[in-house]
């Protein structure tokens, strides 16, 4: 029998897409203080829609940062409880001049929806909300399982508020599994469940030299230059092969299982296409002893994201800056401990800091890597739902990215996460011209409907 929820979703596709566009027009950039009110507006928009579709106890919860959203519907006795997670905050849109259409004016081209946040993560959040609407309307105002929502507005800036809330509200958030829609398909038309994420330690390294900016003609050759100090320090973090030089950094690295490695080799991955179309570089780099998928999913990394400081405006200014900064992050794998890695990093930076320079390290965020077991009823029900929608067998992958809340769900709430995402590798996450393939938006809604219906029938 055809799913009544899927039938409703198909009848309302255009309205669902139009509502998503309204959400995308709100510039909820969590990292910029000038958008604080916009983040609040986005939270209110989502909360209002959760109420409208039939969720109960809907709250917009103030935090020290941006609001959390909670909602529930708990009228399915003896049925499992899902905790639905997504985030409504977005990355800054810079550089603006590289966008074909304005980042907060959603535009359709080639069956894609272009806007900042289209796929990361407003489009995927909206899939969850619209799946609930379709299930409610298709089943006479009832859901096949119990559902809770916990949505955040700080995922792009570390997610400290949600981590704190989860620890304080364990009873309120009690569930059997979490549904996390913030990942991607491995390839177009290939149903995918992500079962592993790397951890993260994100820092800002500051080098301080003279007490104030100095004239480079008068003081050059005598005053220490924080930028040169950073160059010297950063050059000692990795060698030419990409191996990280922090002592003990690889001490606790756990390798993937032989079965997992065998499955990765069967995936339709073309390294040359990946280099040309996704990376767009003349060569790939990194530890040559490991495949690209192994390097990006199961090896730790260290990257530099920006070096603010000194004079960066048009024209010339001959200045030795008083201070310079570098944003440095490390992606971690099982079983690396973020606290241990941070301690080793700090000690090493101190050791390699040149004469005349003082260094300080600010921690922006940290979280552990995780790998989710696949032998549970929730992963199996999700796999069946995806097969019904895509008419192909589901593949299990890891992601090189980090979703710290997945680790919190496992460590604090003791529940597995089903990471069911519908982005594509070329969706330009965090980059200009971010997009969401519109058919995947609809497939996502249908997959969630069938997933919850499968669990309701199976229980």
N, C-alpha and C positions, 0 to 999 in steps of 0.2 A: 504493500500500500504506500502511495506517495505521502511524503511528509506534509501535513497541513501548514507547518511553520515555513517550510521551504516554499510552498506555493504562495503564501502571503508575502514572503520576502521578494519573490520574483515579480509579483504584481506591484510592488512598491519601490522598485530599484531606483527610479529617477528621483523620487522624493527623498530617499535615503541619501543619495548623492548630493542633492541640493542642500540638505541639512548639514552634511559634512562641509560643504563649501562655506556655509555661515560660520562654522567653528574655525575653519582655516583662516578666515578673515580677521580673527582676533590675534594680534601679535603677542602671544603669550611667551615671550622670551625670558626664561627664568633667571638668566645670569646678569641681566641688565636692570638696574634699579628703576630706570625710567619706565619700565614695562610692568612694574608691580601691580598696578591697577588692571592691566590687560590680563595678567595671569589670574587675578581674582574674577574678572569677567568670564574667562574661559571656564573656570571652576563652576561659576553660577549657571552658565549655559548647560554644562553637562549634568549638573545636579537637577536642574529643572526638567531636563529630558528624562532622567531616570525616574523622577516622580510621575511624569506623564505616561510613561510606558507601563507603570504598575509596580515599580520597586517601592519598598516601604522603608521607614526609618532613615530617610535620606538626610545626611548631614554634610555641610561644608565646614570642615574642622580647621580652625585657625592654628597655626604653628608659629615658631620663631621665624620661619621663612615663608613659603607659600602654602596655601591650604591643601589639605587632604579631603577626599570625598569618600564617604561611607554610605552604603545602602544594603538592604537585605530583603529577601523574600523566603520565608522559612515555613512553608505550609505543605511540605511533601514528606510526611512521616515515613521512617524507615528507608528513605532515599539518601544518597550521598549529598554532601554539601560542597559546592564549588566556591572558591574565592577568586574572583575575576580581578586581574591586575592589568593596568596600562597607565600611561602618563599623558597629560594634556599640555605639558610645557614643551617648548621647542628651542632649538639652537638659534643663535643669531644668524641673520641671513647673509652676512658679508662673505665675499665682496659683491656689492649690489650691482655693479656694472656688468657682471657676468650672467645675470639672470635675463632670460629672453622676455619673460613677462614678470611684473612685480611679484615679489615673494608672498605677499599677503593678499593677492588678488588671484584666486584659483582660476586656472586656465586649462581647458581640455585640448590636447593635441595627440593624434595617433592613438586614441583609446587610453591615454594616460591623463591623470590629473596632476598638474604641476602647482606646487605651493610649498612653502616651508611648513614642515609638520605633516605633509600629505601621507607619508608612510611611517614616519618616526615622530610621534606615534599616534597622532590624532585619527588618521584613517583606520588604524587597527583598533584603537579604543572604540571608535564609532561602530565597527563591526560587532563588538561585544554588546553594545547598547542596543543596536538594531536586531541582533539575534534574540535578545530578551523580548523585544517588542513582537517579533515574529512568532516566538514561542507562546507568548501570552495570548496573542490574537488567534493563533492556530489551535490553541488548546483551551479555549473558553475561559481565559483569565487565570489559568493555572500554569505552573512550570513543571516539567517532568522530574526535576530534582530541586533541591534547595540551593539558593544562590546568594552569595555576598559579593559586594564590590568594594575594593580598596584602590582608589586612583590617586595619583600624586601629581604635583606640579613642580617637583624639584629633581626629577631623574637626571636632567642634563647638568645639574650642579651638585651631584653627589648623593642626593637622597637621604640626608641625615634625619629629616623629620619623620619619614615613614619608618626608618629603622628604629627610632625611639618609640614611635607609636606601637609598632608590632610587639616590642618588648613589654610595653605597659598594658597592652590590651589583648593578651593571649586568649582569654576566655571569650571575649567578644568576637575575635577573629577565628575561632575554632572551626576547622573545615577538614575535609578529607583530602583535597588536592587543590592546587592553584592552577588557574588558566592564565597564562602569560602570553599576550599577543604583542610582541615587540621584536620579532625575528623575521627570517626570510626563507623563501624556497631556495633550494640549492640551484635550481635551474628552472626556466619557464615550464609550466605544465607538469612539474615533478613534485608531488606532495611530499612535504618535509616536516619532520619533527626535530627540533634542536634538543639535544640531550646533554650538552656540555657547554660551559662558559668559562672564559678565563677570568681570573681575579684582577684586581687593579690597585696600584699605589700611585696616586697622582700628587706631585709636589711642585712647589715653586722654589727654585734655588736663587737666592739673592747674593750677589758679590758686592761688597762695599770697599771702596778705596779711599780717596781723599774726602775731607769733611764736606766739601761742596764741589760743584762743577768748576773745572779749571780751564784756563786758556791753554790750548795745546802747544802754542808757540813758546809761551813763557815757562811752562812746566813740563812739556813733553821731554822724555828722557830721564826724568827724575820721579815724577808722580806715578804711582801704580794705576793701571787702567783696568777697571772692572770687566770690561768687555774682553780684553785679552786674557784676563784671568779665567773668565767663563769658557772661552775657546780652549784654553789649556786643560781645564777641568773636564769639560765635556768630551774632549778628544781621548781622555783616558778611561771613559766609561765602556767603550766597545772597541774591539779590534777590527781589522779589515774584513774578516770573515763574518762579522756580526755577532761574535761571541762576547757576552757581557763580562767585564773584567772585575766586577765587585767580588772580593774574596768570599767564597762560600755561597754564591748566588744560586748555583745549581744543586746544592747539597740535597734538597728534599724533592727534586723533580720526579714525579711519577709518570712513567711512560704509558701510553695507551695499550690496551690488551691486543694480542695478536688478532683476535676476531674483529676488533674495531678497525685495525689497520687494514685487514683484508677487505672489509666492507668499503672503506674509503677508496681503495684501489679500483673498485667496481663502479664508482661514481663517474658520470659523464663530465670529466674535467679536462679541458684543453689548456695547457699551460701557456701556449703562445697566444691564444685568444684572451686569456686572463690578463696577460701582460699588455696586449694591445688595447683591448676594449675597456677593461675594468681599471687597471692601473694607469695605462697610457704612458708608460716609460720605455726607454730604450733597452733596459735590462732589469731583471729581477735580482734582488740581493738577499743576503741572509746566509744561514748555515747550510752549506751545500750538501751536507750529509743527510739532510732531511728533505722530504718532498715539500712542495708549496703548501699543501693542505696540512701536513704535519706541522710545518713552521707556523702557520697562522692559527691553528686550532689547539695545538698541544705542546708548543715550545714557548717559554717565557721571552718577553721582548723588553727593550728599553727604547723610548722614542723622545725626541725633543719637539715641542709643539709651537714654541714662539720664544722670542728673546726681546722683550720690551726694555726700553731704557735709552738714555742719551738723546741725540737729536735725530729725528726721523722725518721732519717736515721737508717740503720742497726747498731747494737751494742748499747753501753750505753754512755750517757753523762749526768753527774749529774748537771743539770742546772735548775735554777728558771728563766723562761723567763721574759723578760721585758714587753712583750705584748702577748696577745692571742686573737683569733677572733672566732666568730661563725656566720655562715650564717643562718639566720632565716627568714622564710617567713610565711605569713598568707594568706590563701585563703578566699575570702569574698563572701557573697551572697547578693541578693537584700534585703534591701535597704541600706546596709552599705556603708558609705562614706570613701574611702581610706585615705583621709586627716585627718578625725576624728580618724580613727583607728590608723594611724601613730602617731598622737599627744598623744593618750592614751597610746600607747606602749612606746613611749619615756618617758613620765612622770612616768610610772610604773617602767621602767628600772632604772631610776634615783633614785626612791624611794627604790628599793631593792638592789642597788649596795653596797657591803660591804665596811667597813672601809679600808682606804689605797689604794683603787682602783678608778681609773677614767675610766668612760665608754664614748665611742663615738659611734654614730650610723650613718652609711652611707646608704643612700637609693639607691638601684640599679634600681628598677622599681615599678610602681604602676598603677593599673587600676581598674575600677568598674566592678561589675558583671552585666550580662544582661540576660533577657529572651525575646525571639523574639515571637511576636504574630503569630499564625498559620493560621489565617483567612484572608490570602491575596492570590492574583492570582499567585504569584511566588512560594509560598510553595505548592499550589495546583498543579501547572504545574510540579514541581519537583516530587511531590508524584506520579503523573500519569506516569512520565518517569521511576521512580524506579519500579513501579508496572509492567510496560511493560518489563523491563530487568530481574527482579527477580521473577516475577510471584507470588508475595506475597504482602499483604498490608504493607504499610510503618508504622513504629513506630516512635513516637516522644520521644526523651530522652533529658536529660541534660548531661553536661560533668563536671567532677570535675576540669578540667583544665581551663586555661585562654588564650584567644586570644584577647589581648587588642584592636586590630584594629577593631574588631566587634563593640565594644562600641564607638570607634571613628566614624565609618561609621554611626551609629545611631545618636550620639549626634551632630556631626559636619555636615555630609552630609544629615542627616535626611532620611536615607534609611535602610530598613530591610536587614538582611543577610540570605541567604539560605546556611546553613552549611551542605553541602553534602560531607561526607567523606566515604572512603572505606577501612580504616584500620581495624584490628581485635584486640580484647582485649589482645591477646597474641603476638602482633607484636614487643614487646621489645623496645618500644620507649625510647630513652635516655639510653638504656642499651646495653650490648654486644649482638651480633647476632640479631640485628634489621632486620626485614624482611617485605616484602610486598607480599601478596598472589597474584600470577600472574593473576589468573582469575579475581580478584577484580580490578586490574589495567585495564583490558580490559572492565569489566563491568562499571567502572567509566567513561571511554571514551564514551561508548555507552549511558550511562545515561545522560551525559552532552549534547550530540548530540540531544537526544530526548527531553530533557528539553528545549533547545533553539528552537527546531522545534515546540514544543507545544506552546511556547509563540508566535512565529511568526504566527502560524495558528490561535491561539486564539485572537490575536490582530487585 
